[in-house]
């Protein structure tokens, strides 16, 4: 990309939003593709691969989007916590600007300094023409405030249903809720994963949004995933995700206790909370449960390949990335959540209201392998039709480009 001829515009002018809005539009017209900055505090681990750092569905999808845009020739940057990387380093075409370390500062004041201060500094260094942030938090409002002050468009992406609930049950403090609500109001465009989230956001916050299917990596090596429920796969269930209370791994242990003939693999990072310690201690008493803990991304596919079902026991979800990974390999899901009813409507697995229904489904599947085969084929076809990176990320590209060039604000 050629250096902008507006590079040295004087700072007093750069601080005026109306002037900057015009400046950014002219810059895009002159230089082609806009510079997009993705704010994802925990995404450095997902960006570099491996098992270091916090790597959840949001981080995987954001890093996938960043690398895809970079491969398409967009100037792309990402803002993440300092995990020892060099500021401004480039990974697969994505320039990384770092915040402070997650644990930096004094408890009680680090919310402002160094966290918020380092975020503003990183957004300044990125100097992008559009900013994108995924998942409810103080960051939503902080990025929204910076963008408003500097005349840059801001796109926010919803990660889970509680992000759209006016009570914001996952945001525990008043500052977090206040800043998040401001971020929702200030966003130029909001992306949601499902029609359910779209309706909730409109009802509870009066904000319009656009439904975009989330991308999931294709774990099939050659596109051939015509699997059979053979003896080696017929009795192994995978549970994968953060081991935490909202995902209810305790329910899985209830299921495992009632299904001694089935092996259960539990994969995912865990914290040191009392709830998680209790889950781990109980899991160790069940011979058919194996706790694998956190694993590197290059080893995840083998756990899906060795299972005959993915089990989700969560209280709530958005659209789990694990579903997409499983369906890419033709692995059906048995789940307590069904985003927009797609599992039931498309035969991608089985939906249950609780532990007892999951147990019934597991026993039925073992006795009726033809139903499993039908669900397996439907899962792969649904993934190919709706969730491949090329299909989904092209829609993200169109939306981001539209917002960057037009900066049409949604009425609040």
N, C-alpha and C positions, 0 to 999 in steps of 0.2 A: 504494500500500500504506500502511495506517495505521501510524503509529509504534508500536512495541511498548511495551506497558506494563511490560515487563521491561527496558527500555533502560538504566535506571540501577541495575540490580542491582549490588551492591558487588563489587569486584574479587576479594576473597578467596573469595566464593561462586562467582564465575564460573570460578575456576581449578579447581574440583572437578568431575571428569568426571561423576560420578553425578548431581550436581545439575544440571550443564549438559545432560546427556542428557534429563532430565525437562523442563528449561526449554525445550529446542529442540522437543520433542514438543508441549508446550502451546502454544508460539508458532505452530507450523504449524497446529494445530487452530484457534487463534484467528484467524489471518490468512489461511488458505487455502494458497496455493502457497508452497513453501519457497524460500528464497534459495539459489541454486546458484552456486558459484564454480568456474570451470574454470582450472586451472593449466597454462599453455602458454607457456613462456618465449619462444618464437620466433614466436608467433602474431600479433603486432601488425600485421605486414605483410599477412597474410591477412585480418585483420579490417577493415583500411581499404581493401584492394584495391590495385591498381597492382603495381609490380615491386620496391618497396623491401623490404629485410629478407629473412630466410630464409623461403621459402614452400614447404613440402613437403606431402605427403599428410596427415600428422598435423595440421599447422597448418590446412590447408583444412577438414578434417573437424571439428576442434574449433571453429573460428570459425563454421562452418555450424550446428553444434549450438547454440552460444551464441545466435546471432541467431534461430534457430528457436524456442528456449525463450522468449526475450524477446518475440517476436511473439505467443506463446501466453499472455503475461501473467505469466510468472515473473520475479521479481527475479533478475537474472543479472549476475555480475561475472566478470572475467577478470584473471589475474595474468600479466604479460609483462615482458620486459626493457624498460628505459628506452631508447626510440629517439627521444627528444625530445618525447614527448607530455606533456600535463599530467596529473598524478596525479588519479585520480577522474573523468576525462573520460568522456563517454558516447558510444558509437558504435552506432547502430541499436539502442538500448535496452540495450546491454551496457556496464556501468561498468568501466573499466579501471584497475587498480591496478598501479603500476610497481615493478619491482625496481631494482637498480643497473643501470648499463650493463654490457653483456657483457664489455667489456675493462677494467672498473674494478678497482682494487686491485693489490696486488703479487703477482706470480707466486709460488706456494708457500703463500701464506696467504689468497689471495682466495677459495679454496674455502669457508672459514669466514666471513671478512669481506672484502668486503661481501656476497658472494653469498647465503650461508645466512642471515645476519642480515637482509638486505633481504627475503628470501623470508618469513621469520617475521613481519616487520613488515607486509608486504603481506597475508598471510593474516589477521593481526589486524585490519587496516583493513577488509578485506572482511567479516569477522564473519558468514560465511554459515552456513547450516544443513546444508550438504552440500558436500564438496569432491571434484572430479573431476580426474584427471590421466591423460594418455595418453603411452605410450612409455617404455621402460625407461631408467632413469638414477638418479643420486643423488636427483633430485627426488622419485622415487617414495617413497623412504625418508624424506626430509625432510618431505614432506607427510603421510606416514603418522604420523611422530612428533608433528607438530604436532596432528594430529587426535586422536591417542590422548591427548595431554596436555590437550586442551581439550574432550574428549567430543563430537567431531563425527564423523559417519560419513564414510567415505572410499571412493570408487569408483575403481578403477584399470582402465585399458583397454590391452590388449596391442596393439602396433603391428606386430610382425613376429615371425617364427618364432624368431629367436635370443633373444627375450625369454623364451621358454619352455624354453630349453635350459639344463640345470643348469650347464654350463660358461660360460654367458654370454659367448660369443665377441666380442660387440661392446662389452663393458664392459672396458676395458683395465687399470684399476687396482683394487687391493683395496678401498679405501674405496667406490668406485662399486658394486662387486659386493656388499659387505656391506650398504650402505644399500638397494640395490635388493631384496635378499632380505628385509630387514626390511619394506620396503614391501609386498611380496607377502604376507608373513605377517599384516600388520596391516590389510590392506584388508578392508572389510566386504563388498565385492562385486568380483569381477573379471569384466571383459568380454573376450571373445576374438572374433576375426574368423572363425575356421574351426574345424571339428571336429578337424582336425590339431593346432591350437594347444591346444584343450581337452584332448586326450589327452596331449600333451607336458607341459602344466602339471600335470596330475594325476600323471603318472608321475614327473616330475623334481622337483616341489616339493610334491606331496601337496595341492594346492589345487583345489577345485572352481571352476567358472567357467560363465558363460552365453554361448552363441554368439549374437551379434547381427550381422546383415548391416550392412555399412558403407554410408552414404549417398553418392551421387555426384550432382553437379549435372547437370541435363538441358541439354545444349548445343543441342538442337534448338529452333529459334525458334518453330515452329508445330506440332510433333509429326509432321510429314511427313518421314520419313527413308528413304523407299523409294528407295535409291540403285542405280545401275547401274555396272558396272565398265567405263566408257567409256574412250576413248583418252586423255582428259586426266587420268584417275586411275589408269590401269592400271600405271603404272611409278613410283610414289612411295610410299616407306615412311617412317613417322614413328618416331623414337626420342625419348622425352621422360622427363626425370627428372633427379635430381642426377647430374652427371658425376663419378663416384667409382668406386673399385675394386670394391666389392661389386656394382655394377650392370653392370660389365663392358662399357663402351662399346668397348673394344678388340676384342671379338668382333664388334661391328657393323662395324668397319672391315675385319675379315677378310671379312665377308659382302659389303660394298660392293666390295671389291677383286675378288671373284669374280663380281659381278653388275654389270658396268659399264653395262648398259642400264637400270638402275633408279636413280632419284634418291633420296637419303637425306637427310632433315632431322633434325638433332640439336638438340634444344631443352632447355635447362636450365642452372642455375647451376653454376659450376665454381670450385674453389679453386686454390691455387697450389702444390699438391703435385707432386712429381716425376712421379708416375703421370699426373696430369691434363695436365701440360705435354707429356708424351710423346704422349698421345692427341691433343691439339690440334695438335701439330706434324705428326703423321702424317696427320690428317684434312685438313690443308691441302694435302697432296700428292695427294689423291684428287679428281678433278674432279666426281664424282657425289655428293660429300658436302658439305653446307652446315652449318656451325656457326652456329646462331642465338644461342646463349648464353641468358641469362636474359631473359624477356619478361614483360610485364604480363599479369595474369590476363584482362583483357578482350580479349586478342589470341590466347589459347590455342586457342579453338574453331576458328579459321580453319585452323590447322595440321592438326587432325583432319579437317576438311572437305576439305582438299586432298590427303589421303592415301588410299591404298587398303588400307593395313595399318598396325597399330601393332605394333612389334617390341620385345620385352622380352628382354634378354640376361643378366639378373641371375643371380647364384649362388643367392640366396634372396630371398624377399619375404614380406609378410604377405598382404594382399589389396590389390594396387596400386590407388590412386585413379585412375591413368591408364587402367586397364582399364574402370572404370565410366564415365569420361568418353568413352572411345572407343565403348563399347557404347551409350551414350545416343544416339549418332549413327549407329548401325548399322555401326560400323567393326570388322571382325574383328581378332583378335590372333594373332600367331605368337610363341610364348614358350618360354623354357627353364624356366619355372615354371608350375605349374597348381594354384592353391589349391583344395584339396579335390577336385581333378579336375573342376572345373566346366566348363572349356573343352572337354575331350574328351567329357564326358558330355552336354553340351548343344549341341555343334557350334558353339561361339562363335569358332572359329578353329582353329589348329593348334599342337600341342605338339611340341617338339623337344628332344633331349638335348644338342645342341651346334650348332656352326657349320654343319657339313656338312648336317645335317637341315634347318636353316632355309633354306639355299640351295636344297635340293631342293624344299621347300614353295613358296618364292618362284617358282621356275621352273614348277612345276605349276599354280599359281594363274593365271599369265599364259596358260597353255594351256587352262585349264578355268574360264572365267568363271562358269559356272553354279554351281560349288562355292562361289565367292566370294559370289554372290548369296544362296545358301542360308544361309551363315554370317552374312552381314550382317543378314538378317531375323531369324535366331535371336538374334543379339546384342541387337538392339533389344528384342525381346520379353522376353528374360531380364532386361534392365535394368528394364523397366517392371514386371515381376512381382516383382522382389526388391530393387531398389536406389534407388528414387526417394526423395528426402528425406522426403516426407510419410509414406511407408510405414515407412522405417527409423527416423526420428527419433521417431515415435510410440512405437516399441518402447523406445527409449532413455528417453523421458519416463516410460513406465510403470515401468521399472526404477528410475530415479532417485527417482521419487516413492515407490515401495515401500521403498527403502532409507532415504529421509529420514524417513518416517513410522514405520516399524517398527524400523529400525536392527537388523535380524536379522543377527548375525555368523555368517559361515561358519566352521565348525570347522576348526582348523588341524591 
